[in-house]
Amino acid sequence: HRIDGSWYIYYTAAASGEGEATDQDRGIFVLQNDSDDPTQGEWRDRGQLATHQPGIDGTTFVVGDKRYFVYSPYVGPDSVLAIVAMSNPWTLTGEETIIARPDQAWERQGGRQILEGPEFLAGPDGDLFLAYSGSACWSDDYAIGLLRARAGSNPLDAGAWTKLPRPILAKNPQGNVYATGHNGFFEMADGKTWIVYHANPGPGMGCTAKRSPRIQPVHWNADGTPWLDPPTARRTAPAD
């Protein structure tokens, strides 16, 4: 993230020690680099963010002049999505609000009930969108869902967010694409927005090095919501 002239990387880690890390051991940390070029300069450790719950996959965005942090905390058997205000890129302030739970069947595949990997997308009409990954990453049904908050709403209000009932990107057996998930967004020089995500080229491959990154353009409906073409096989050029 490029924030006020510095670069920030939010990452998940667990304390080293004996045994394998569990969900309850994981936390989110942040690094800062004041160089104009993120491949140069020195990265400073800003430490662990004081989230209310252990969790993963932190990200940040600004609405108006206020900054927010969204992550995927572990709450009982579920991984949910929670939001909290920030006073600066490494300090959380105020109460956290859970804005989404894995309450849809497609979010409960692979033996886990998971929402993770939130990524912010600003709509052309001022609406706020959070794309997220649902279900276990080792499931062929790992997919990308979407939350929407109308322009002018308070992002800290759970009632402001509505969930699309179906994923915006999911497996496409006809195109040999499975387990689409964990996305990000970027903008090209021509102003068009693209999505980047990873997927498997066949069924039953799980969370392994067989996954590969994919990109495709984001389209917009007349009502200001984004939509995506079905994912296609590797090295397939997207339609204009």
C-alpha positions in Angstrom: 0.0 0.0 0.0 1.2 3.5 -0.9 0.1 5.8 2.0 1.2 9.4 2.6 4.5 9.0 0.8 5.5 5.6 2.3 5.0 2.0 1.3 3.4 -0.5 3.7 3.2 -4.3 3.6 0.7 -6.1 5.8 1.5 -9.7 6.4 0.4 -12.6 8.6 2.8 -14.5 10.9 2.9 -16.6 14.0 5.5 -16.7 16.8 8.2 -19.3 16.4 8.3 -22.2 18.8 7.6 -25.9 19.1 4.9 -27.5 17.1 2.8 -26.3 14.2 1.1 -22.9 14.5 -2.7 -23.0 15.0 -5.3 -20.4 14.0 -5.1 -18.9 17.5 -1.4 -18.2 17.0 -1.7 -16.0 13.9 -1.5 -12.2 13.9 -1.1 -9.4 11.4 2.1 -7.3 11.2 3.2 -4.3 9.1 6.4 -3.0 7.5 7.1 0.5 6.4 9.5 1.9 3.7 9.8 5.6 3.1 11.6 5.2 -0.2 9.9 6.3 -3.4 10.8 2.9 -4.9 9.6 0.0 -2.7 12.5 -2.2 -4.0 15.0 0.3 -2.6 15.4 1.8 0.9 15.0 0.2 4.3 11.9 -1.6 5.6 11.1 -0.8 9.2 9.1 -3.3 11.4 6.1 -1.5 12.8 5.1 -4.6 14.8 1.9 -6.4 15.3 -1.5 -4.7 14.9 -3.6 -4.8 18.0 -6.5 -6.7 16.5 -9.3 -7.9 18.9 -9.0 -11.5 17.6 -6.2 -13.6 16.1 -6.5 -13.5 12.4 -5.0 -13.1 8.9 -5.1 -11.2 5.6 -5.1 -7.5 6.7 -5.7 -4.7 4.3 -6.5 -1.0 4.5 -8.5 1.7 2.6 -9.6 5.3 2.9 -13.1 6.7 2.6 -13.2 10.5 2.7 -10.5 11.4 5.1 -10.8 8.3 7.3 -8.7 5.2 7.1 -10.0 1.7 7.9 -8.5 -1.8 8.4 -10.2 -5.0 7.4 -9.0 -8.5 8.2 -10.2 -12.1 8.7 -10.3 -13.0 12.4 -11.0 -16.4 13.8 -14.3 -16.4 15.8 -15.2 -19.9 17.1 -15.2 -22.3 14.2 -15.6 -19.5 11.6 -13.3 -17.1 9.8 -15.2 -13.9 9.5 -14.5 -10.3 8.1 -14.1 -7.5 10.6 -13.4 -3.8 10.2 -11.9 -1.2 12.6 -10.8 2.5 12.2 -7.1 3.4 12.1 -5.4 6.5 13.5 -2.3 5.8 11.3 -1.2 2.8 9.1 0.0 0.7 12.1 -2.5 1.8 14.8 -6.1 0.6 15.2 -8.6 2.7 17.2 -12.0 2.0 18.5 -14.2 -1.0 18.4 -14.1 -3.7 15.8 -17.2 -4.6 13.8 -17.9 -8.0 12.2 -19.4 -7.2 8.8 -19.7 -10.7 7.3 -19.9 -14.3 8.4 -19.7 -17.5 6.3 -23.5 -18.0 6.2 -23.8 -19.2 2.6 -23.4 -22.8 1.4 -20.6 -21.8 -1.1 -18.6 -20.3 1.8 -18.6 -23.6 3.8 -16.8 -26.0 1.4 -13.8 -28.1 2.1 -14.7 -28.8 5.8 -14.2 -25.2 7.0 -16.4 -22.1 7.3 -14.1 -19.4 5.9 -14.2 -15.8 4.7 -10.7 -14.4 4.1 -8.5 -12.3 1.8 -10.6 -9.1 1.8 -9.7 -6.5 -0.9 -11.2 -3.1 -1.3 -12.6 -1.8 -4.6 -14.1 1.7 -5.1 -17.1 1.8 -7.3 -17.6 4.3 -10.1 -20.6 5.8 -8.3 -19.0 6.0 -4.8 -20.2 2.7 -3.6 -17.7 0.6 -1.5 -16.9 -3.0 -2.3 -14.9 -5.7 -0.5 -14.1 -8.8 -2.5 -13.2 -11.8 -0.3 -12.4 -15.5 -0.7 -14.9 -18.1 0.7 -14.4 -21.7 1.7 -11.2 -23.6 2.3 -8.4 -22.9 -0.1 -7.9 -26.7 -0.7 -11.5 -27.0 -2.0 -12.2 -26.8 -5.7 -15.1 -24.5 -4.7 -12.8 -21.8 -3.2 -14.3 -18.7 -4.8 -14.5 -14.9 -4.6 -17.5 -13.2 -3.1 -18.5 -9.5 -2.8 -19.8 -7.1 -0.1 -21.3 -3.8 -1.0 -21.9 -0.6 1.0 -23.7 2.3 -0.6 -22.1 5.6 -1.2 -22.2 7.8 2.0 -22.7 4.8 4.4 -20.6 4.3 7.5 -18.1 1.5 6.8 -18.1 0.6 10.6 -21.8 -0.1 10.5 -22.4 -3.8 9.9 -25.8 -3.0 8.5 -24.3 -0.9 5.7 -22.8 -4.0 4.1 -24.8 -6.4 1.9 -23.5 -9.6 0.5 -24.1 -10.9 -3.0 -25.6 -14.3 -2.7 -23.3 -15.9 -5.2 -19.6 -15.6 -6.0 -18.5 -13.1 -8.6 -15.7 -15.5 -9.6 -15.8 -19.3 -9.2 -14.6 -22.5 -10.7 -15.2 -23.1 -14.4 -14.7 -26.8 -15.2 -15.3 -26.2 -18.9 -12.2 -23.9 -18.9 -10.2 -26.1 -16.6 -10.1 -23.5 -13.8 -10.7 -24.5 -10.1 -10.3 -22.9 -6.7 -10.4 -19.2 -7.8 -9.4 -17.1 -4.8 -7.4 -14.6 -2.9 -7.5 -11.6 -5.2 -6.3 -8.1 -5.5 -7.2 -5.2 -7.8 -5.0 -2.9 -9.9 -5.5 -0.1 -12.4 -3.8 0.1 -15.8 -2.6 3.3 -17.4 -5.8 3.5 -19.5 -7.8 3.7 -16.3 -9.3 0.2 -16.5 -9.4 -1.9 -13.4 -8.2 -5.5 -13.4 -8.4 -8.3 -10.9 -5.5 -10.7 -10.0 -6.2 -14.0 -8.3 -4.8 -17.5 -8.1 -6.4 -20.8 -9.4 -5.7 -24.4 -10.2 -5.6 -25.8 -13.7 -7.4 -29.0 -12.6 -9.6 -30.5 -9.8 -8.3 -31.8 -6.5 -5.0 -29.9 -6.5 -5.5 -28.1 -3.2 -3.3 -25.3 -1.8 -0.1 -26.3 -3.6 2.5 -24.9 -6.0 0.2 -26.1 -8.8 -1.8 -22.9 -8.3 -0.9 -20.0 -10.6 -1.7 -16.3 -10.8 -4.3 -15.1 -13.3 -5.6 -11.7 -14.3 -8.7 -10.4 -16.1 -10.5 -7.1 -16.5 -13.2 -5.9 -14.2 -16.5 -4.8 -15.9 -19.2 -2.6 -14.4 -23.0 -3.0 -14.5 -25.3 -0.1 -15.0 -26.1 -0.2 -11.3 -22.5 0.4 -10.3 -21.6 -3.2 -9.3 -18.6 -5.0 -10.8 -18.9 -8.2 -12.8 -16.3 -10.7 -14.1 -16.1 -13.0 -17.1 -15.9 -16.7 -16.3 -12.3 -17.7 -15.6 -10.5 -19.2 -18.6 -7.5 -21.6 -19.0 -4.0 -20.3 -18.5 -2.5 -18.1 -21.1 -5.8 -17.2 -22.6 -6.1 -13.5 -23.6 -9.2 -11.9 -22.1 -11.8 -10.3 -24.4 -11.7 -6.6 -24.9 
